Amino acid sequence: MRRRGSITIFASMVIMLVINFLFALLEASRYTELNKLAEMRSSSDIESVFSQYCVPLYEEYGLLGYDCQGSSIEGYLASLTADNFCVERDYLGMKHLNLLRLDLETADVQGYTLITDGNGMVYEAAVASYMKENIAYGTAKAIYDTYIDSVDIGEANKDVGENVDNAMAELEKLEAGEDDDSSGGVETIKKTDESEDAVADDTFASVQKSKASGVLTVVLGKEAEVSGSLIDLSNSVSNRELKEGANKQIPENDWFDYVCLEQYILKNMGNYISPKEGRALQYEVEYIIAGKSSDSDNLKAVVNELLLAREAANFMYLQSDVKKKEEALVLATAIAGASANPVVVDVVKQGLLAGWAYCESVLDVRTLLSGEKIPLIKTTATWTSELSEIATLLSGSEKAKTVSNGMSYQDYVGTLLLIKGVEIMSYRAMDIQEATVQSKDGYSDFRMDNVISSMDIAFNYEFVPVFYGNYKYGLDGRSFDWCEITKQAKYSYFE
């Protein structure tokens, strides 16, 4: 009997060990599934947060951003998981029958990046992530090289307009009876019959009158219609103290991202050639370049920059055209008088070439604003104006010759954009986008520095063991010993 009893006890112990082992396996399998569920829930929760992107910002500009509007992200996540992942059921008074019950204890935001962070670098990365799907690397490189060439031309000849002023100053000295001597000083000379044979010419007066009349009047005419839209910049992104993200991650961008930013602005923002209705400003690209509060002032500033850029390119061409330089020399000699100092004649000649370049530039800009293209560097075949017709051309509506493979207005404003740099381009683009979104119903409080581009969240879940675990005993009876699972989740619009 004792032996049989020992066998029974041993068998019972073996069965208990086997059962214990099986329940441990079951709990381990359950834990594995709970880990998968926690991973799924974490990913789903953070994606649900970022699916709440600002609709007008996306519809108008194709830009994704989560507008938190200063609300508690943790509270939103708790509400979200309670609504979508509530698995607790009260069945016959037993609430723990569900084997995959997993409760969210906390959701800790460990870091987030605002679209305004990094002095425009985050914004650049956000738009570049979208644009890289739409622009090839080789195309971007060609665009960048073309723009660099345009900038180099402008830098090499940035003082072209001074030649006209210098020529007029020398002519005034001649008129007053003064001339530069060979040593570089100034001496007073008596007018002779030979020095009085100078030919009257209105080239310089016409150029000065044209510049004084206003660039929009010169290139568009007095009857042109220009947008009257304007915005208040006193509290814009560019002019206020911005909020900053916590433990933010600033991306490292390169020239490709820079070109993508510029191309994004050109493709998604309105300009004089292609204005955008329903926006805070119709000439958005011009605002990003000039930064003024009205469409007309921004257009005026951009046209002035275009004139300077074209004047530099045209003056450079004239210096290489022997025939046109000879024509200018003949007229300079006639204006100054046959007896004039050769140095003075050369100054007048350079002034005439500068005035000629300015006239051709006015014709160029008129062509650009009509939607046509012009060459970056002129040739004899593509040159339009004549030296003897400057006064007539400036007061009329004549345009420069067009080409099929030249540069358009959009190409030129793209050049002006690249000169501005990442921070100016990004912040001014956000100025426009913020003002436009604020004009939509229900978005009057929208601010770009409430828009989150990326976020890191730690999700802490709790569950109770079912098949294998510890229990607590207290005055209220037996209770479960809760276990934890922690998952890290990250989401970014620009990665």
C-alpha positions, 0 to 999 in steps of 0.5 A, a space after each residue: 500500500 505504501 509503495 502504491 501510494 508513493 507511485 501515486 504521489 510521484 505520478 501526481 507530481 509528474 503530471 503537475 510538472 507537465 501541466 505547469 510546463 504546458 501552461 508556461 509554454 502557453 503563457 510564453 506563446 501568449 506573450 509572443 502574440 501580445 508583443 506582436 499586438 503591441 507592435 501593431 497597436 503602436 504603429 497603428 496609433 502613431 500612424 493614426 496621429 499623423 493621418 490627422 494632417 492639415 487638410 487645406 495645407 495638403 490640398 493647396 500645397 501638397 504638404 503633409 503636416 500634423 497640426 497639433 494646435 497645442 493639444 495633448 498628443 498623449 491624451 489623444 493617443 489614450 482616447 484613440 486606443 480606448 476607442 479602437 483597441 478596447 478588448 475588455 469584455 464582461 461575459 458572465 461576470 468574468 472580465 479577463 477571458 480575452 487572452 489578448 487583452 492589452 491595456 495602454 498605460 502611458 504614451 510618452 512623447 519622447 521627441 518631436 520635430 516641428 516643420 519650422 525647426 532648423 532654420 528652414 532645414 526641416 521644411 526643406 527636407 519635407 518638400 524634398 521628400 515629395 519632390 524627389 519622386 518627381 524630379 530626376 537627379 540629372 535634371 536637378 543638376 542641370 537646373 542647378 548649373 544653369 542657375 549658377 551660370 546666371 548668377 555668375 554673369 550678374 556678379 561679374 557685371 553688377 555695376 552696369 548702370 553706373 556707366 550711364 551716370 558716369 557718361 552723363 557726368 562727363 558730358 555735364 563737365 564738357 558743357 560747363 567747360 571742364 575736361 580731364 587732363 592727361 594727369 587725371 586732374 581737372 582743368 578749365 578750358 575755353 570752348 572753341 568752335 571745334 568743341 562746339 560741334 557736338 551732336 545733340 542726342 536724347 539716348 541718356 535722357 531717355 534711359 534716365 526718364 525710363 528708369 524714373 517712370 517706374 519699372 512696371 510702367 516701363 515693362 507692362 504699360 500704364 494700362 496693365 492689370 496687377 493684383 492688389 492682394 496684400 497680407 499682414 506680415 507683422 506676426 508671420 513666420 518670418 517675423 515672430 518668435 517660433 516654438 521649437 520641437 523637443 529633442 528634435 531631429 534636424 536632417 542634413 540636406 545637400 544641393 539636391 534638396 536645395 534644388 528640390 525646394 526651389 522646384 517645389 516653390 515654382 511648381 506649387 506657388 503662384 506667380 505673375 505668369 500663373 497666379 493662384 486664386 484663393 491664396 493669400 497672395 496671387 504672386 507667391 513666388 515674387 513674395 518669396 523673392 522680395 518679402 513685401 506685403 503686396 503683390 504689386 510691390 513684390 512684382 516691382 522688386 522682381 522686375 527690377 532684379 530681372 532688369 539688372 540681371 538682363 542688363 548685365 548679360 546684354 552689356 557683356 554681349 555688347 562688349 564682345 560685338 565689334 560692330 556694335 562697339 564701333 557704332 557706339 564709338 561713332 555716336 560717342 564721338 559725335 556727342 562729345 565733340 571731335 575735340 573731346 579727350 579720348 578718355 571722355 569719349 570712351 566713358 561716353 561710349 561705355 555709357 551708350 553701351 550700358 544704355 543700349 543694354 538697358 533698352 534691350 533688357 526692357 524688351 527682354 523683360 516684356 517678352 518674359 512677362 508675356 510668357 515667352 523665352 529669351 536666350 541667356 546670352 544674346 547673339 547677333 541673330 537674337 538681338 532686337 534693339 538698335 542704338 538709334 531707336 532707344 528712345 522710341 523703344 523705351 516709350 513703346 511696347 516693343 518686345 525682344 525676339 523669342 527663342 524656343 530653347 531659352 529661359 522663361 520668366 519661371 526660369 529667371 525667378 528660379 534663379 532669384 530664388 536660389 540666391 535667397 538661401 534655404 532660410 529665406 525661401 523656407 520661412 517666406 514659403 511658410 508665411 504664404 502657406 500659413 496666411 492661406 490656410 488661415 483664410 479657410 473656414 475653421 483654420 483661423 488659428 492655424 500656425 506653422 509652428 504647431 505643425 509636427 513633421 516627425 515624432 518619437 513615442 514610447 508606448 507602455 502596455 500592461 497585461 495580466 498573466 492567464 496561464 502562468 504568473 504571480 498573484 497578489 493577495 490582500 484585504 480585497 482578495 486575490 489580484 493579478 500581478 500586471 506585467 508590462 510591454 514597452 514599444 518605441 514607435 517613430 513616424 516622419 513625413 520626410 523620411 
